[in-house]
Amino acid sequence: MEQIPGILRELGMAPAENLMAEGDEPSCAEWTRLQRFPGSRLINGSHALRKACSVKTPYEQSLIRRFGRTVRCLPASEHTLALQARHDGH
């Protein structure tokens, strides 16, 4: 992360005016690292990121529909197992 300001300069790009951090309370170490971006203001981006993630792309919508069809085909006792497997990343 510390190299980003230098890379931007090399590319002829201006540094960001605002930096958005996810999480309501970045750690002290994270604040210190982010303050190394000269001329940038640190902003809590949690709300904006949550809002952006709430909008689903057509691809994400198709996955949700496909999973919904899969779960409807399973016996009720297997719904919980299928949901748990998805949650665990299987």
MDTraj code that builds the backbone (N, CA, C; nanometers):
import mdtraj as md
import numpy as np

residues = "MET GLU GLN ILE PRO GLY ILE LEU ARG GLU LEU GLY MET ALA PRO ALA GLU ASN LEU MET ALA GLU GLY ASP GLU PRO SER CYS ALA GLU TRP THR ARG LEU GLN ARG PHE PRO GLY SER ARG LEU ILE ASN GLY SER HIS ALA LEU ARG LYS ALA CYS SER VAL LYS THR PRO TYR GLU GLN SER LEU ILE ARG ARG PHE GLY ARG THR VAL ARG CYS LEU PRO ALA SER GLU HIS THR LEU ALA LEU GLN ALA ARG HIS ASP GLY HIS".split()
xyz = np.array([
    [0.0822, -0.1176, 0.0000],
    [0.0000, 0.0000, 0.0000],
    [0.0877, 0.1256, 0.0000],
    [0.1987, 0.1184, 0.0672],
    [0.2852, 0.2352, 0.0788],
    [0.3417, 0.2785, -0.0559],
    [0.3444, 0.1883, -0.1530],
    [0.4007, 0.2198, -0.2833],
    [0.3017, 0.2888, -0.3763],
    [0.1752, 0.2887, -0.3427],
    [0.0729, 0.3434, -0.4323],
    [0.0963, 0.4906, -0.4662],
    [0.1269, 0.5801, -0.3693],
    [0.1507, 0.7201, -0.4087],
    [0.2626, 0.7334, -0.5120],
    [0.3715, 0.6592, -0.4967],
    [0.4813, 0.6643, -0.5932],
    [0.4404, 0.6118, -0.7295],
    [0.3649, 0.5050, -0.7318],
    [0.3178, 0.4479, -0.8582],
    [0.2274, 0.5478, -0.9300],
    [0.1379, 0.6116, -0.8554],
    [0.0503, 0.7121, -0.9158],
    [0.1317, 0.8262, -0.9767],
    [0.2342, 0.8727, -0.9037],
    [0.3211, 0.9792, -0.9562],
    [0.3886, 0.9360, -1.0852],
    [0.4429, 0.8128, -1.0875],
    [0.5092, 0.7615, -1.2070],
    [0.4150, 0.7562, -1.3262],
    [0.2891, 0.7296, -1.3012],
    [0.1894, 0.7220, -1.4082],
    [0.1325, 0.8595, -1.4443],
    [0.1797, 0.9619, -1.3736],
    [0.1309, 1.0968, -1.4006],
    [-0.0086, 1.1220, -1.3473],
    [-0.0487, 1.0443, -1.2493],
    [-0.1833, 1.0579, -1.1924],
    [-0.1747, 1.1325, -1.0594],
    [-0.2746, 1.2134, -1.0353],
    [-0.2810, 1.2883, -0.9101],
    [-0.3189, 1.1934, -0.7966],
    [-0.2705, 1.2214, -0.6755],
    [-0.3123, 1.1383, -0.5620],
    [-0.4612, 1.1563, -0.5353],
    [-0.5187, 1.0560, -0.4756],
    [-0.6618, 1.0613, -0.4435],
    [-0.6887, 1.1703, -0.3400],
    [-0.7989, 1.2423, -0.3584],
    [-0.8375, 1.3436, -0.2595],
    [-0.8939, 1.2768, -0.1355],
    [-0.9678, 1.1688, -0.1564],
    [-1.0326, 1.0975, -0.0467],
    [-0.9954, 0.9502, -0.0523],
    [-0.9693, 0.8922, 0.0632],
    [-0.9472, 0.7490, 0.0756],
    [-1.0610, 0.6929, 0.1593],
    [-1.1227, 0.5855, 0.1100],
    [-1.2304, 0.5229, 0.1846],
    [-1.1790, 0.3981, 0.2524],
    [-1.1998, 0.3891, 0.3809],
    [-1.1609, 0.2701, 0.4566],
    [-1.2870, 0.1937, 0.4945],
    [-1.2813, 0.0625, 0.4778],
    [-1.3932, -0.0202, 0.5189],
    [-1.3758, -0.0543, 0.6653],
    [-1.4823, -0.0475, 0.7366],
    [-1.4770, -0.0760, 0.8800],
    [-1.4987, 0.0522, 0.9572],
    [-1.5780, 0.0435, 1.0604],
    [-1.6116, 0.1629, 1.1372],
    [-1.4952, 0.2142, 1.2190],
    [-1.4049, 0.1267, 1.2555],
    [-1.2934, 0.1686, 1.3402],
    [-1.1640, 0.1046, 1.2930],
    [-1.0969, 0.1678, 1.1947],
    [-0.9674, 0.1120, 1.1540],
    [-0.8704, 0.1122, 1.2725],
    [-0.7801, 0.0164, 1.2747],
    [-0.6818, 0.0093, 1.3823],
    [-0.5867, 0.1277, 1.3733],
    [-0.5148, 0.1529, 1.4803],
    [-0.4176, 0.2618, 1.4838],
    [-0.3125, 0.2415, 1.3746],
    [-0.2679, 0.1188, 1.3575],
    [-0.1670, 0.0890, 1.2543],
    [-0.2215, 0.1184, 1.1151],
    [-0.3486, 0.0845, 1.0921],
    [-0.4090, 0.1094, 0.9613],
    [-0.4235, 0.2596, 0.9358],
    [-0.4662, 0.3347, 1.0374],
    [-0.4758, 0.4810, 1.0235],
    [-0.3398, 0.5387, 0.9883],
    [-0.2361, 0.4926, 1.0551],
    [-0.1010, 0.5431, 1.0308],
    [-0.0582, 0.5141, 0.8875],
    [-0.0854, 0.3956, 0.8404],
    [-0.0501, 0.3600, 0.7023],
    [-0.1261, 0.4460, 0.6027],
    [-0.2543, 0.4652, 0.6265],
    [-0.3354, 0.5426, 0.5324],
    [-0.2981, 0.6908, 0.5336],
    [-0.2466, 0.7400, 0.6441],
    [-0.2077, 0.8805, 0.6521],
    [-0.0822, 0.9095, 0.5707],
    [-0.0168, 0.8073, 0.5204],
    [0.1011, 0.8263, 0.4361],
    [0.0649, 0.8740, 0.2961],
    [-0.0618, 0.8739, 0.2637],
    [-0.1063, 0.9240, 0.1345],
    [-0.1153, 1.0761, 0.1449],
    [-0.0166, 1.1488, 0.0905],
    [-0.0153, 1.2940, 0.1070],
    [-0.1354, 1.3612, 0.0417],
    [-0.1922, 1.4566, 0.1131],
    [-0.3035, 1.5344, 0.0594],
    [-0.4355, 1.4619, 0.0525],
    [-0.4433, 1.3434, 0.1076],
    [-0.5678, 1.2667, 0.1027],
    [-0.6381, 1.2718, 0.2368],
    [-0.7694, 1.2713, 0.2285],
    [-0.8533, 1.2719, 0.3490],
    [-0.9115, 1.1324, 0.3660],
    [-0.9038, 1.0790, 0.4870],
    [-0.9549, 0.9454, 0.5163],
    [-1.1026, 0.9524, 0.5526],
    [-1.1821, 0.8705, 0.4860],
    [-1.3276, 0.8694, 0.5043],
    [-1.3715, 0.7277, 0.5392],
    [-1.4679, 0.7151, 0.6298],
    [-1.5269, 0.5852, 0.6607],
    [-1.6170, 0.5460, 0.5438],
    [-1.5790, 0.4434, 0.4720],
    [-1.6540, 0.4015, 0.3543],
    [-1.7471, 0.2850, 0.3770],
    [-1.7695, 0.2453, 0.5006],
    [-1.8526, 0.1277, 0.5290],
    [-1.9915, 0.1387, 0.4681],
    [-2.0575, 0.2524, 0.4871],
    [-2.1942, 0.2683, 0.4371],
    [-2.1963, 0.2613, 0.2842],
    [-2.1051, 0.3330, 0.2196],
    [-2.1016, 0.3339, 0.0727],
    [-2.0721, 0.1953, 0.0174],
    [-1.9812, 0.1230, 0.0812],
    [-1.9483, -0.0116, 0.0347],
    [-2.0645, -0.1082, 0.0560],
    [-2.1329, -0.0963, 0.1701],
    [-2.2503, -0.1821, 0.1939],
    [-2.3575, -0.1550, 0.0896],
    [-2.3776, -0.0275, 0.0593],
    [-2.4787, 0.0089, -0.0399],
    [-2.4409, -0.0459, -0.1776],
    [-2.3134, -0.0323, -0.2145],
    [-2.2679, -0.0838, -0.3443],
    [-2.2832, -0.2357, -0.3513],
    [-2.2525, -0.3038, -0.2432],
    [-2.2631, -0.4507, -0.2406],
    [-2.4074, -0.4975, -0.2415],
    [-2.4998, -0.4121, -0.2028],
    [-2.6403, -0.4525, -0.1994],
    [-2.7002, -0.4572, -0.3396],
    [-2.6372, -0.3919, -0.4361],
    [-2.6841, -0.3943, -0.5744],
    [-2.6190, -0.5135, -0.6428],
    [-2.7011, -0.6027, -0.6924],
    [-2.6503, -0.7254, -0.7526],
    [-2.6412, -0.7123, -0.9039],
    [-2.5312, -0.7612, -0.9597],
    [-2.5133, -0.7631, -1.1048],
    [-2.6025, -0.8728, -1.1626],
    [-2.6269, -0.8692, -1.2940],
    [-2.7045, -0.9779, -1.3548],
    [-2.6428, -1.1155, -1.3280],
    [-2.5104, -1.1242, -1.3263],
    [-2.4446, -1.2523, -1.2971],
    [-2.4768, -1.2980, -1.1548],
    [-2.4657, -1.2071, -1.0572],
    [-2.4968, -1.2429, -0.9185],
    [-2.6429, -1.2833, -0.9050],
    [-2.7319, -1.2137, -0.9751],
    [-2.8744, -1.2481, -0.9712],
    [-2.8968, -1.3884, -1.0258],
    [-2.8244, -1.4243, -1.1331],
    [-2.8413, -1.5590, -1.1901],
    [-2.7945, -1.6655, -1.0915],
    [-2.6862, -1.6369, -1.0175],
    [-2.6393, -1.7332, -0.9167],
    [-2.7415, -1.7495, -0.8051],
    [-2.8014, -1.6392, -0.7624],
    [-2.9026, -1.6449, -0.6569],
    [-3.0220, -1.7273, -0.7033],
    [-3.0665, -1.7028, -0.8280],
    [-3.1801, -1.7793, -0.8809],
    [-3.1462, -1.9278, -0.8907],
    [-3.0253, -1.9573, -0.9408],
    [-2.9846, -2.0975, -0.9561],
    [-2.9784, -2.1670, -0.8205],
    [-2.9230, -2.0998, -0.7209],
    [-2.9171, -2.1581, -0.5877],
    [-3.0575, -2.1778, -0.5318],
    [-3.1460, -2.0811, -0.5567],
    [-3.2846, -2.0935, -0.5103],
    [-3.3534, -2.2153, -0.5691],
    [-3.3300, -2.2396, -0.6978],
    [-3.3896, -2.3583, -0.7614],
    [-3.3310, -2.4864, -0.7016],
    [-3.2017, -2.4862, -0.6739],
    [-3.1366, -2.6035, -0.6162],
    [-3.1939, -2.6350, -0.4790],
    [-3.2089, -2.5330, -0.3963],
    [-3.2593, -2.5531, -0.2602],
    [-3.4040, -2.5995, -0.2623],
    [-3.4861, -2.5476, -0.3537],
    [-3.6266, -2.5902, -0.3623],
    [-3.6388, -2.7371, -0.3962],
    [-3.5393, -2.7917, -0.4665],
    [-3.5449, -2.9331, -0.5070],
    [-3.5028, -3.0278, -0.3959],
    [-3.4426, -2.9771, -0.2924],
    [-3.3950, -3.0627, -0.1843],
    [-3.5043, -3.0872, -0.0814],
    [-3.5023, -3.2034, -0.0175],
    [-3.5933, -3.2250, 0.0952],
    [-3.5646, -3.1222, 0.2043],
    [-3.6633, -3.0886, 0.2822],
    [-3.6499, -2.9839, 0.3839],
    [-3.5310, -3.0059, 0.4764],
    [-3.5036, -3.1310, 0.5125],
    [-3.3928, -3.1586, 0.6044],
    [-3.2573, -3.1251, 0.5419],
    [-3.2488, -3.1237, 0.4102],
    [-3.1221, -3.0952, 0.3434],
    [-3.1029, -2.9463, 0.3164],
    [-3.2074, -2.8659, 0.3303],
    [-3.1935, -2.7214, 0.3091],
    [-3.0863, -2.6632, 0.3991],
    [-3.0923, -2.7013, 0.5247],
    [-2.9960, -2.6488, 0.6215],
    [-2.8548, -2.6889, 0.5830],
    [-2.8355, -2.8126, 0.5401],
    [-2.7029, -2.8588, 0.4993],
    [-2.6528, -2.7825, 0.3772],
    [-2.7415, -2.7592, 0.2814],
    [-2.7026, -2.6870, 0.1602],
    [-2.6660, -2.5429, 0.1930],
    [-2.7438, -2.4785, 0.2760],
    [-2.7139, -2.3404, 0.3149],
    [-2.5830, -2.3335, 0.3922],
    [-2.5599, -2.4289, 0.4808],
    [-2.4356, -2.4305, 0.5580],
    [-2.3155, -2.4529, 0.4664],
    [-2.3303, -2.5424, 0.3687],
    [-2.2201, -2.5686, 0.2750],
    [-2.1879, -2.4441, 0.1944],
    [-2.2890, -2.3697, 0.1502],
    [-2.2656, -2.2453, 0.0764],
    [-2.1970, -2.1438, 0.1653],
    [-2.2414, -2.1350, 0.2896],
    [-2.1831, -2.0395, 0.3834],
    [-2.0374, -2.0728, 0.4097],
    [-2.0044, -2.2020, 0.4188],
    [-1.8682, -2.2459, 0.4466],
    [-1.7799, -2.2438, 0.3229],
    [-1.8382, -2.2101, 0.2073],
    [-1.7602, -2.2012, 0.0847],
    [-1.7418, -2.3312, 0.0098],
    [-1.8282, -2.4284, 0.0333],
    [-1.8173, -2.5575, -0.0380],
    [-1.9056, -2.5589, -0.1589],
])
top = md.Topology()
chain = top.add_chain()
for i, resn in enumerate(residues, 1):
    res = top.add_residue(resn, chain, resSeq=i)
    for name in ("N", "CA", "C"):
        top.add_atom(name, md.element.get_by_symbol(name[0]), res)
traj = md.Trajectory(xyz[None], top)
